[in-house]
Structure formats: C-alpha cells, structure tokens
Amino acid sequence: MTSKQRAYLKGLAMTMEPIFQIGKNSLTPENTEAIAEALEARELIKISVLQNCLDDPKELAQIVAERTRSQVVQVIGKKIVLYKEGKDEKKKILLPR
C-alpha cells in the first residue's frame, strides 16, 4: 500500500465510528472471526480498544491483521483502522494510484 493510498483510507476512516471493541478478554477467536466477516463486507473498519484491555493497541493491530489477512491503516491511541480489499466490485473502495 502506498502512502497516498494510506492517507486516502485514513481520511475515509476519520468519519467512521468503531464497529468493534476489544476489552479485558483481549482478542478471542470469536472477535477475530467477526472482524474478518466485517472486513469482507465493508473493506475498511475501525476497532476501539477499551481501557480495561491491558494489551498494546499496536500489537493487537498486527495480530488482527495477520489473522484476517488485512492491512493496518493506522493506530491512533486506542483506535485501530484495518483495510482488506473486497471481492465485490460494486462495494470496492477505489484507491488512488
């Protein structure tokens, strides 16, 4: 992913609300599966890491990205933004070249 594409996705993610929360149980297989399904449907998602989660958000982002075969767009504070290119042509986010 180029820096231009990453900047574009960051701009899109700014207005999004987090659709997942990772809490004190950290990352469970159920969380990972739900995140993977959401990435298939939406391509770009935002995840919130709650205060009671003791894990580092950057490490969590890398683990989730590996397990869901997605890319980390950014991690700011306790917010994670992930991107995975979808298969549905109608819903695809058109990235700049």
C-alpha positions in Angstrom: 0.0 0.0 0.0 1.4 3.4 -1.0 1.5 6.4 1.4 -1.1 8.1 -0.9 -3.5 5.2 -0.6 -2.9 5.0 3.2 -3.6 8.8 3.5 -6.8 8.3 1.5 -8.0 5.5 3.7 -7.2 7.5 6.9 -9.4 10.3 5.6 -12.3 7.9 5.0 -11.8 6.4 8.4 -11.9 9.7 10.2 -15.7 10.0 10.0 -16.3 6.3 10.8 -17.5 5.0 14.2 -15.7 1.9 15.7 -17.8 -1.2 15.0 -15.8 -3.5 17.3 -14.5 -3.2 20.8 -11.7 -5.2 22.3 -12.0 -5.4 26.1 -10.4 -7.2 29.0 -10.7 -10.6 27.4 -8.4 -9.2 24.7 -8.6 -10.9 21.3 -10.8 -14.0 21.2 -11.3 -16.3 18.2 -14.9 -15.1 18.1 -13.6 -11.4 17.8 -11.2 -12.4 15.1 -13.9 -14.2 13.1 -16.4 -11.3 13.4 -13.7 -8.8 12.4 -12.8 -11.0 9.3 -16.5 -11.1 8.3 -16.9 -7.3 8.7 -13.8 -6.8 6.6 -15.3 -8.9 3.8 -18.5 -6.8 3.9 -17.0 -3.3 4.4 -13.3 -3.4 3.4 -12.5 -0.6 5.9 -13.3 -0.9 9.6 -12.4 0.9 12.8 -11.9 -1.0 16.1 -11.8 0.5 19.6 -9.5 -0.9 22.3 -11.2 -0.4 25.7 -9.3 1.0 28.7 -9.6 -2.4 30.6 -7.6 -4.2 27.8 -4.1 -4.5 29.0 -2.6 -5.3 25.6 -0.8 -2.7 23.4 -3.1 -1.5 20.6 -0.2 -1.6 18.1 0.5 -5.2 18.9 -3.2 -6.1 18.7 -3.5 -4.4 15.3 -0.6 -6.5 13.9 -2.1 -9.7 15.3 -5.6 -9.0 13.9 -4.1 -8.0 10.6 -2.2 -11.3 10.3 -5.2 -13.4 11.3 -7.6 -11.7 9.0 -5.1 -11.2 6.1 -5.7 -7.4 6.2 -3.6 -4.3 6.4 -3.2 -1.9 9.3 -4.0 1.6 8.0 -3.3 3.3 11.3 -3.3 3.0 15.1 -4.1 6.2 16.9 -4.3 5.9 20.7 -6.7 3.1 21.3 -8.3 3.1 17.8 -7.3 0.7 15.1 -8.2 1.1 11.4 -7.9 -2.0 9.1 -8.3 -2.4 5.4 -8.8 -5.5 3.3 -9.6 -5.4 -0.4 -13.0 -6.9 -1.1 -14.2 -9.2 -3.8 -17.5 -7.4 -4.6 -16.8 -4.9 -7.4 -19.8 -2.8 -6.5 -18.7 -2.2 -2.9 -15.0 -1.7 -3.6 -13.2 1.4 -2.3 -11.4 3.0 -5.3 -7.9 3.7 -4.1 -5.7 6.4 -5.8 -2.7 5.1 -7.7 
